[in-house]
Amino acid sequence: MFDTIRSSYDLGPHFTNVECQTKDIEEYGIGGTLSFYWIDPAGYLYNIDYSHTADFVQIGEDDERYHSEKTYLNFIWEPNGNHGKVLVHGLTKYVEIYPANWEGKWQDWPRLRIHFRYGRIQDYTDVTGH
């Protein structure tokens, strides 16, 4: 599982304004928790929190989406009108990111190591290994 990170800060063509992934942000030692992050144009890191924006709803037998043979799959996530939150993330550590949709050999997958201090980019290095 990965966390998703999108940067509006100029990190180069493979990492700016594209969906990237990482397992390095979370401090729980389990690698990504499917969280969403954004780096603003000034280099500050934010956590995008979508929790409580949808409800888990059971599909009734009278609903056309209901499948009698899929007893345990007759549920959907339904938006409830709540909006997500954008929270400043005061992270201090090195984080490695990679483009989420790379079309090439895995050996050539671009990787970038970003140094955050108190939630702001200090510097970054291409660590692709070529």
C-alpha positions as CSV (number, residue, x, y, z in Angstrom):
1,M,0.0,0.0,0.0
2,F,1.2,3.4,-0.9
3,D,0.4,7.0,0.0
4,T,-0.4,9.3,-2.9
5,I,1.5,12.6,-3.2
6,R,1.1,15.3,-5.8
7,S,3.5,18.3,-6.0
8,S,2.8,21.8,-7.3
9,Y,6.3,22.6,-6.3
10,D,8.8,22.2,-9.2
11,L,10.5,18.9,-8.7
12,G,11.2,18.2,-12.4
13,P,9.1,16.7,-15.2
14,H,8.5,13.2,-13.6
15,F,7.4,14.6,-10.2
16,T,5.6,17.9,-10.7
17,N,1.8,18.0,-11.2
18,V,1.6,14.2,-11.5
19,E,0.4,11.6,-9.1
20,C,3.3,10.0,-7.2
21,Q,3.6,7.3,-4.6
22,T,5.6,6.9,-1.4
23,K,5.8,4.6,1.6
24,D,8.0,6.9,3.6
25,I,5.7,9.6,5.0
26,E,3.9,7.6,7.7
27,E,5.6,7.1,11.0
28,Y,3.9,3.9,11.9
29,G,6.6,1.6,10.4
30,I,4.0,-0.1,8.2
31,G,4.7,1.8,4.9
32,G,1.8,3.7,3.2
33,T,-1.7,4.0,4.7
34,L,-3.5,5.1,1.5
35,S,-3.3,8.7,2.6
36,F,-3.2,11.7,0.3
37,Y,-0.6,14.5,0.4
38,W,0.0,17.7,-1.6
39,I,3.1,19.9,-1.8
40,D,2.2,23.5,-2.5
41,P,4.1,25.8,-4.9
42,A,6.2,27.2,-2.0
43,G,7.2,23.6,-0.9
44,Y,4.9,23.1,2.1
45,L,3.4,19.6,2.7
46,Y,-0.3,19.1,3.4
47,N,-2.3,16.1,4.3
48,I,-5.6,15.8,2.3
49,D,-8.1,14.1,4.6
50,Y,-11.2,12.6,2.9
51,S,-12.5,10.8,6.0
52,H,-16.2,11.1,6.8
53,T,-17.1,12.4,3.3
54,A,-19.0,9.2,2.3
55,D,-21.2,6.7,4.1
56,F,-21.1,2.9,3.7
57,V,-24.7,2.1,2.5
58,Q,-26.4,-1.2,2.0
59,I,-28.1,-1.8,-1.4
60,G,-31.7,-3.1,-0.8
61,E,-33.3,-5.9,-2.7
62,D,-35.6,-3.4,-4.4
63,D,-32.6,-1.5,-5.9
64,E,-31.6,-2.3,-9.5
65,R,-28.0,-2.5,-8.4
66,Y,-28.8,-5.4,-6.0
67,H,-27.3,-8.8,-6.9
68,S,-28.8,-11.7,-5.0
69,E,-25.8,-13.9,-5.7
70,K,-23.4,-11.3,-4.2
71,T,-24.7,-11.1,-0.7
72,Y,-21.6,-9.5,0.8
73,L,-21.1,-7.1,-2.1
74,N,-24.4,-5.2,-1.9
75,F,-22.9,-2.2,-0.3
76,I,-21.6,1.1,-1.8
77,W,-19.7,4.2,-0.6
78,E,-22.2,7.1,-1.1
79,P,-21.0,10.8,-0.8
80,N,-22.7,12.5,2.1
81,G,-22.1,16.1,1.4
82,N,-19.2,16.6,3.8
83,H,-16.0,18.0,2.5
84,G,-12.5,16.9,3.2
85,K,-9.9,18.8,5.1
86,V,-6.5,20.2,4.1
87,L,-4.1,20.0,7.0
88,V,-0.5,21.3,7.3
89,H,1.9,18.3,7.9
90,G,4.9,19.4,9.9
91,L,7.1,16.4,8.8
92,T,10.8,16.4,9.3
93,K,12.5,13.5,7.4
94,Y,13.6,12.2,4.1
95,V,10.9,10.9,1.8
96,E,11.4,9.0,-1.5
97,I,8.7,9.3,-4.2
98,Y,8.1,7.7,-7.6
99,P,5.6,8.5,-10.4
100,A,2.4,6.3,-9.9
101,N,1.9,5.7,-13.6
102,W,5.3,5.0,-15.0
103,E,5.3,3.4,-18.5
104,G,8.7,1.8,-18.7
105,K,11.0,-0.9,-17.2
106,W,10.9,-0.9,-13.4
107,Q,14.7,-0.6,-13.4
108,D,14.3,2.8,-15.0
109,W,11.5,4.0,-12.7
110,P,12.4,7.6,-11.6
111,R,12.9,8.1,-7.9
112,L,13.3,11.3,-6.0
113,R,14.4,11.8,-2.4
114,I,13.0,14.9,-0.7
115,H,14.2,16.4,2.5
116,F,11.4,18.0,4.5
117,R,12.1,20.1,7.6
118,Y,9.0,21.2,9.7
119,G,6.8,20.4,6.7
120,R,8.8,22.3,4.0
121,I,11.1,21.1,1.3
122,Q,14.7,21.9,2.1
123,D,16.2,20.1,-1.0
124,Y,15.7,17.1,-3.2
125,T,17.9,14.6,-5.1
126,D,17.3,12.3,-8.0
127,V,18.2,8.8,-6.7
128,T,17.1,6.9,-9.8
129,G,20.5,5.1,-9.9
130,H,21.5,5.7,-13.5
